[in-house]
Amino acid sequence: MRTTAFATAIFAALGLTAASMAFADSDRLNVPAAEWKSAAEIKDGLVSAGYTVREIETDDGAYEVDVIDKDGVRAELHVHPATGEILRGYDD
């Protein structure tokens, strides 16, 4: 019985941590449309960083960009709409 209560407490704590992290991400990406960089500005920044941009879309408050890196590897990047920063670990 005591083990079950302990396990329940651990899972509850993990759930709260994950929920607070998700909330922080949604706050960070809650950018008014007037503050978004244009798709052309996002493309220019990525090209300057060595990427070939194949497609740019918006998804869940961020830019989703299909690119090819300098080694020829295709990837999908998520980019902050106001800063142009690549969002590492962002999952839509």
Phi, psi and omega in degrees: 000315181295323178296320179296317179295320179296314180298319179298318179296319179297312181295324178295317179296318178296320179296319179293322178295315180296321180294321180290326177293319178296321179297319180298319178297318182291327175295316183297328184260009179274074186253125178301145183305326181294340182264356182287139168290155177286161177300325178297320178294319178297314179300313181302318179296319180289322177297319177298331180274001175102008180265151167260120184269126180260323183201144176232130176227167170254142182203123176053042175082010179222165170276136174248121189234126173271125185227167167237127181277179185295344177266003179086012181269128178281143180208161173246121179251150170249133187235134179297130187291335183262328185258337185080005181290136173287128182270097180290133177078004179288132179231121179271000000 
